[in-house]
Amino acid sequence: MGKGWRDACVGMTRDVSAVVTALSDAGVRDITVKDFHRTGYNLLPEHIDSRARVVSGYKRGPVPGLGDPGNAQAVIFLGMHAASGSAGAFLPHTLTSRIARLEVNGRLMPELALFSAALAPYHLPPVLFSGCPVACDQAAETVPGILTWPIDKSADPERFDAETWRTGLADAAVRSLQNRAVRPWCPDGPFEAVITMRDGVSVARKLSRRWGFGCRGEKIFITAADMAALYSELIRLCYLTPVIEKIIPLSLGLSNLRGKFGLGWIRRGAG
């Protein structure tokens, strides 16, 4: 945690609030903001339009990490990243930066694919996606019909007009309410995943043995019948050990407590 992360949290809070305000003014009555990055405690709820409900921290289910989507009718993804292994992207990663590259059935897999598929049983279409240009291109290739709003972080941040961009994002969110081209997204399996670990052969071998996955060099191989099974196996690979898996309620509680402490640090710095 450093100043860069704190500044990013403050900026994302402003982005989210702008979107909430625009959607509320457009007549949307029930808006839930799910903080779903890093610690799960990145947003400052007191600085977000109060017409939204902000949910922080990670939940066990029914949707892994996200919890219960309730009666939601659509989902908007903000502040997203391109897939692990993407060239020219801003901080590309899928679930964790420890994965250098993630290919599923021969194609890079972004987080959007995992999250959209996890929400598909609840009939939630992903109507809008925002991230760097590479991430937006991947989103458009992955989910037909999704609206995208890119942010170019390759330029000098001092010259970036955040307010103009934020206004455009909010307008895009309102337009996405009329997006009838996109449908809940969950492709049929089976799936063959090839995960290249950033830290090399020894780490790949250790993780593959831990969970019984195939391994060759720095690559781990996972076969899954459907997206839910693939997501579950990737969660185990990236975040769990057999011991932690047995005490998930406790480990989630400790993780969320850590996130709350981090959010307190952000508040002190944000003034």
One Martini backbone bead per residue (centre of mass of N, CA, C, O) as a GRO file, in nm:
protein
  271
    1MET     BB    1   0.094   0.038   0.025
    2GLY     BB    2   0.040   0.358  -0.130
    3LYS     BB    3  -0.005   0.652  -0.283
    4GLY     BB    4  -0.103   0.532  -0.550
    5TRP     BB    5  -0.335   0.371  -0.427
    6ARG     BB    6  -0.482   0.602  -0.292
    7ASP     BB    7  -0.535   0.767  -0.548
    8ALA     BB    8  -0.695   0.543  -0.691
    9CYS     BB    9  -0.925   0.526  -0.484
   10VAL     BB   10  -1.022   0.815  -0.512
   11GLY     BB   11  -1.076   0.807  -0.817
   12MET     BB   12  -1.276   0.567  -0.814
   13THR     BB   13  -1.483   0.699  -0.632
   14ARG     BB   14  -1.552   0.924  -0.836
   15ASP     BB   15  -1.642   0.744  -1.063
   16VAL     BB   16  -1.871   0.598  -0.916
   17SER     BB   17  -2.035   0.848  -0.834
   18ALA     BB   18  -2.093   0.947  -1.120
   19VAL     BB   19  -2.253   0.696  -1.204
   20VAL     BB   20  -2.468   0.698  -0.984
   21THR     BB   21  -2.585   0.976  -1.046
   22ALA     BB   22  -2.666   0.922  -1.339
   23LEU     BB   23  -2.851   0.678  -1.288
   24SER     BB   24  -3.041   0.812  -1.086
   25ASP     BB   25  -3.129   1.049  -1.274
   26ALA     BB   26  -3.242   0.822  -1.488
   27GLY     BB   27  -3.416   0.615  -1.268
   28VAL     BB   28  -3.250   0.445  -1.089
   29ARG     BB   29  -3.325   0.273  -0.778
   30ASP     BB   30  -3.113   0.016  -0.773
   31ILE     BB   31  -2.783   0.038  -0.631
   32THR     BB   32  -2.487  -0.165  -0.644
   33VAL     BB   33  -2.165  -0.154  -0.493
   34LYS     BB   34  -1.881  -0.356  -0.571
   35ASP     BB   35  -1.597  -0.419  -0.399
   36PHE     BB   36  -1.341  -0.592  -0.630
   37HIS     BB   37  -1.046  -0.508  -0.518
   38ARG     BB   38  -0.806  -0.658  -0.376
   39THR     BB   39  -0.930  -0.610  -0.058
   40GLY     BB   40  -1.236  -0.477  -0.089
   41TYR     BB   41  -1.110  -0.180   0.028
   42ASN     BB   42  -1.123   0.115  -0.181
   43LEU     BB   43  -1.377   0.260  -0.110
   44LEU     BB   44  -1.557   0.570  -0.027
   45PRO     BB   45  -1.875   0.581   0.073
   46GLU     BB   46  -1.895   0.890   0.174
   47HIS     BB   47  -1.822   0.973  -0.154
   48ILE     BB   48  -2.093   0.839  -0.239
   49ASP     BB   49  -2.375   0.831  -0.358
   50SER     BB   50  -2.648   0.755  -0.143
   51ARG     BB   51  -2.823   0.589  -0.365
   52ALA     BB   52  -2.615   0.380  -0.291
   53ARG     BB   53  -2.491   0.053  -0.227
   54VAL     BB   54  -2.208  -0.040  -0.039
   55VAL     BB   55  -1.995  -0.330  -0.095
   56SER     BB   56  -1.759  -0.477   0.105
   57GLY     BB   57  -1.574  -0.724   0.040
   58TYR     BB   58  -1.567  -1.071   0.074
   59LYS     BB   59  -1.753  -1.352  -0.049
   60ARG     BB   60  -1.844  -1.681  -0.064
   61GLY     BB   61  -2.155  -1.628  -0.154
   62PRO     BB   62  -2.274  -1.762  -0.434
   63VAL     BB   63  -2.073  -1.567  -0.553
   64PRO     BB   64  -1.758  -1.555  -0.576
   65GLY     BB   65  -1.689  -1.273  -0.367
   66LEU     BB   66  -1.972  -1.120  -0.428
   67GLY     BB   67  -2.231  -1.291  -0.376
   68ASP     BB   68  -2.550  -1.145  -0.381
   69PRO     BB   69  -2.731  -1.000  -0.654
   70GLY     BB   70  -3.022  -1.039  -0.640
   71ASN     BB   71  -3.233  -0.810  -0.844
   72ALA     BB   72  -3.058  -0.767  -1.065
   73GLN     BB   73  -3.030  -0.665  -1.432
   74ALA     BB   74  -2.726  -0.558  -1.425
   75VAL     BB   75  -2.373  -0.503  -1.527
   76ILE     BB   76  -2.090  -0.305  -1.420
   77PHE     BB   77  -1.748  -0.246  -1.528
   78LEU     BB   78  -1.488  -0.103  -1.331
   79GLY     BB   79  -1.152  -0.089  -1.338
   80MET     BB   80  -1.025  -0.275  -1.548
   81HIS     BB   81  -0.841  -0.555  -1.690
   82ALA     BB   82  -0.630  -0.722  -1.855
   83ALA     BB   83  -0.492  -1.000  -1.933
   84SER     BB   84  -0.277  -1.219  -1.874
   85GLY     BB   85  -0.029  -1.141  -2.124
   86SER     BB   86  -0.075  -0.858  -2.216
   87ALA     BB   87   0.000  -0.630  -2.455
   88GLY     BB   88  -0.001  -0.287  -2.374
   89ALA     BB   89  -0.105  -0.289  -2.085
   90PHE     BB   90  -0.257  -0.207  -1.778
   91LEU     BB   91  -0.192  -0.411  -1.544
   92PRO     BB   92  -0.204  -0.707  -1.625
   93HIS     BB   93  -0.466  -0.936  -1.498
   94THR     BB   94  -0.567  -1.260  -1.352
   95LEU     BB   95  -0.640  -1.220  -1.017
   96THR     BB   96  -0.307  -1.229  -1.055
   97SER     BB   97   0.034  -1.134  -1.097
   98ARG     BB   98   0.150  -1.435  -1.077
   99ILE     BB   99   0.027  -1.441  -1.355
  100ALA     BB  100   0.162  -1.418  -1.673
  101ARG     BB  101  -0.041  -1.637  -1.813
  102LEU     BB  102  -0.382  -1.684  -1.959
  103GLU     BB  103  -0.514  -1.974  -2.115
  104VAL     BB  104  -0.824  -2.055  -2.296
  105ASN     BB  105  -0.854  -2.229  -2.560
  106GLY     BB  106  -0.608  -2.031  -2.681
  107ARG     BB  107  -0.702  -1.782  -2.496
  108LEU     BB  108  -0.720  -1.507  -2.343
  109MET     BB  109  -0.822  -1.446  -1.994
  110PRO     BB  110  -1.031  -1.242  -1.846
  111GLU     BB  111  -1.214  -1.143  -1.579
  112LEU     BB  112  -1.478  -1.092  -1.726
  113ALA     BB  113  -1.535  -1.387  -1.792
  114LEU     BB  114  -1.563  -1.496  -1.504
  115PHE     BB  115  -1.776  -1.293  -1.393
  116SER     BB  116  -1.998  -1.322  -1.606
  117ALA     BB  117  -2.039  -1.628  -1.571
  118ALA     BB  118  -2.115  -1.614  -1.263
  119LEU     BB  119  -2.380  -1.421  -1.339
  120ALA     BB  120  -2.560  -1.572  -1.551
  121PRO     BB  121  -2.763  -1.736  -1.360
  122TYR     BB  122  -2.890  -1.426  -1.295
  123HIS     BB  123  -2.938  -1.268  -1.567
  124LEU     BB  124  -2.664  -1.088  -1.622
  125PRO     BB  125  -2.578  -0.832  -1.813
  126PRO     BB  126  -2.289  -0.691  -1.959
  127VAL     BB  127  -2.310  -0.350  -2.051
  128LEU     BB  128  -2.031  -0.239  -1.911
  129PHE     BB  129  -1.684  -0.131  -1.983
  130SER     BB  130  -1.379  -0.037  -1.798
  131GLY     BB  131  -1.052   0.053  -1.938
  132CYS     BB  132  -0.815  -0.010  -2.111
  133PRO     BB  133  -0.788  -0.053  -2.444
  134VAL     BB  134  -0.717  -0.354  -2.428
  135ALA     BB  135  -0.945  -0.436  -2.238
  136CYS     BB  136  -1.175  -0.339  -2.425
  137ASP     BB  137  -1.112  -0.523  -2.662
  138GLN     BB  138  -1.152  -0.786  -2.504
  139ALA     BB  139  -1.443  -0.737  -2.423
  140ALA     BB  140  -1.560  -0.723  -2.715
  141GLU     BB  141  -1.460  -1.017  -2.785
  142THR     BB  142  -1.605  -1.170  -2.550
  143VAL     BB  143  -1.870  -0.966  -2.537
  144PRO     BB  144  -2.126  -0.930  -2.718
  145GLY     BB  145  -2.232  -0.580  -2.707
  146ILE     BB  146  -2.051  -0.440  -2.530
  147LEU     BB  147  -1.982  -0.155  -2.364
  148THR     BB  148  -1.716   0.090  -2.397
  149TRP     BB  149  -1.466   0.277  -2.173
  150PRO     BB  150  -1.176   0.419  -2.222
  151ILE     BB  151  -0.841   0.444  -2.066
  152ASP     BB  152  -0.547   0.636  -2.108
  153LYS     BB  153  -0.228   0.558  -1.932
  154SER     BB  154   0.024   0.656  -2.124
  155ALA     BB  155   0.002   0.931  -2.039
  156ASP     BB  156   0.023   1.218  -1.881
  157PRO     BB  157  -0.140   1.263  -1.582
  158GLU     BB  158  -0.125   1.583  -1.572
  159ARG     BB  159  -0.300   1.592  -1.864
  160PHE     BB  160  -0.544   1.462  -1.748
  161ASP     BB  161  -0.902   1.477  -1.792
  162ALA     BB  162  -1.096   1.354  -1.556
  163GLU     BB  163  -1.374   1.497  -1.575
  164THR     BB  164  -1.435   1.441  -1.870
  165TRP     BB  165  -1.411   1.136  -1.856
  166ARG     BB  166  -1.625   1.095  -1.630
  167THR     BB  167  -1.861   1.205  -1.789
  168GLY     BB  168  -1.846   0.990  -2.011
  169LEU     BB  169  -1.893   0.749  -1.828
  170ALA     BB  170  -2.171   0.831  -1.725
  171ASP     BB  171  -2.303   0.839  -2.005
  172ALA     BB  172  -2.247   0.541  -2.072
  173ALA     BB  173  -2.417   0.423  -1.844
  174VAL     BB  174  -2.685   0.530  -1.949
  175ARG     BB  175  -2.672   0.394  -2.230
  176SER     BB  176  -2.655   0.096  -2.118
  177LEU     BB  177  -2.962   0.070  -2.045
  178GLN     BB  178  -3.015   0.024  -2.378
  179ASN     BB  179  -2.869  -0.253  -2.393
  180ARG     BB  180  -2.981  -0.518  -2.620
  181ALA     BB  181  -2.723  -0.683  -2.737
  182VAL     BB  182  -2.676  -0.803  -2.461
  183ARG     BB  183  -2.595  -1.101  -2.278
  184PRO     BB  184  -2.567  -1.339  -2.093
  185TRP     BB  185  -2.236  -1.483  -2.011
  186CYS     BB  186  -2.177  -1.844  -2.103
  187PRO     BB  187  -1.984  -2.073  -2.204
  188ASP     BB  188  -1.914  -2.370  -2.328
  189GLY     BB  189  -1.776  -2.657  -2.274
  190PRO     BB  190  -1.477  -2.733  -2.243
  191PHE     BB  191  -1.167  -2.655  -2.050
  192GLU     BB  192  -0.830  -2.534  -2.132
  193ALA     BB  193  -0.578  -2.447  -1.909
  194VAL     BB  194  -0.295  -2.211  -1.923
  195ILE     BB  195  -0.056  -2.149  -1.663
  196THR     BB  196   0.176  -1.890  -1.620
  197MET     BB  197   0.428  -1.845  -1.400
  198ARG     BB  198   0.621  -1.587  -1.291
  199ASP     BB  199   0.819  -1.766  -1.076
  200GLY     BB  200   0.823  -2.042  -1.212
  201VAL     BB  201   0.889  -2.373  -1.168
  202SER     BB  202   0.872  -2.409  -0.856
  203VAL     BB  203   0.590  -2.285  -0.822
  204ALA     BB  204   0.435  -2.461  -1.020
  205ARG     BB  205   0.498  -2.729  -0.881
  206LYS     BB  206   0.378  -2.667  -0.605
  207LEU     BB  207   0.084  -2.601  -0.696
  208SER     BB  208   0.022  -2.861  -0.855
  209ARG     BB  209   0.060  -3.054  -0.614
  210ARG     BB  210  -0.147  -2.933  -0.421
  211TRP     BB  211  -0.400  -2.983  -0.658
  212GLY     BB  212  -0.342  -3.188  -0.907
  213PHE     BB  213  -0.199  -3.062  -1.141
  214GLY     BB  214  -0.063  -3.001  -1.421
  215CYS     BB  215   0.297  -2.999  -1.531
  216ARG     BB  216   0.526  -2.771  -1.725
  217GLY     BB  217   0.734  -2.611  -1.590
  218GLU     BB  218   0.567  -2.294  -1.567
  219LYS     BB  219   0.316  -2.478  -1.629
  220ILE     BB  220  -0.038  -2.502  -1.582
  221PHE     BB  221  -0.303  -2.756  -1.584
  222ILE     BB  222  -0.659  -2.719  -1.665
  223THR     BB  223  -0.962  -2.906  -1.635
  224ALA     BB  224  -1.301  -2.808  -1.740
  225ALA     BB  225  -1.646  -2.830  -1.788
  226ASP     BB  226  -1.682  -2.532  -1.672
  227MET     BB  227  -1.678  -2.212  -1.554
  228ALA     BB  228  -1.724  -2.272  -1.256
  229ALA     BB  229  -1.491  -2.477  -1.229
  230LEU     BB  230  -1.265  -2.293  -1.326
  231TYR     BB  231  -1.294  -2.071  -1.114
  232SER     BB  232  -1.251  -2.253  -0.869
  233GLU     BB  233  -0.961  -2.347  -0.945
  234LEU     BB  234  -0.835  -2.062  -0.958
  235ILE     BB  235  -0.884  -1.987  -0.668
  236ARG     BB  236  -0.714  -2.206  -0.545
  237LEU     BB  237  -0.448  -2.134  -0.685
  238CYS     BB  238  -0.433  -1.817  -0.594
  239TYR     BB  239  -0.556  -1.825  -0.263
  240LEU     BB  240  -0.514  -2.124  -0.164
  241THR     BB  241  -0.521  -2.374   0.079
  242PRO     BB  242  -0.620  -2.652   0.233
  243VAL     BB  243  -0.656  -2.505   0.502
  244ILE     BB  244  -0.810  -2.251   0.411
  245GLU     BB  245  -1.047  -2.406   0.276
  246LYS     BB  246  -1.158  -2.509   0.566
  247ILE     BB  247  -1.152  -2.175   0.670
  248ILE     BB  248  -1.302  -1.950   0.505
  249PRO     BB  249  -1.460  -1.772   0.702
  250LEU     BB  250  -1.208  -1.686   0.862
  251SER     BB  251  -1.026  -1.585   0.626
  252LEU     BB  252  -1.223  -1.370   0.527
  253GLY     BB  253  -1.234  -1.209   0.787
  254LEU     BB  254  -0.931  -1.136   0.792
  255SER     BB  255  -0.919  -1.002   0.516
  256ASN     BB  256  -1.133  -0.782   0.576
  257LEU     BB  257  -0.983  -0.656   0.812
  258ARG     BB  258  -0.742  -0.564   0.648
  259GLY     BB  259  -0.909  -0.382   0.460
  260LYS     BB  260  -1.007  -0.185   0.680
  261PHE     BB  261  -0.731  -0.077   0.755
  262GLY     BB  262  -0.664   0.032   0.473
  263LEU     BB  263  -0.903   0.231   0.459
  264GLY     BB  264  -0.808   0.403   0.696
  265TRP     BB  265  -0.551   0.501   0.553
  266ILE     BB  266  -0.694   0.645   0.325
  267ARG     BB  267  -0.854   0.847   0.492
  268ARG     BB  268  -0.615   0.994   0.618
  269GLY     BB  269  -0.491   1.084   0.337
  270ALA     BB  270  -0.757   1.219   0.211
  271GLY     BB  271  -0.906   1.398   0.445
   0.00000   0.00000   0.00000
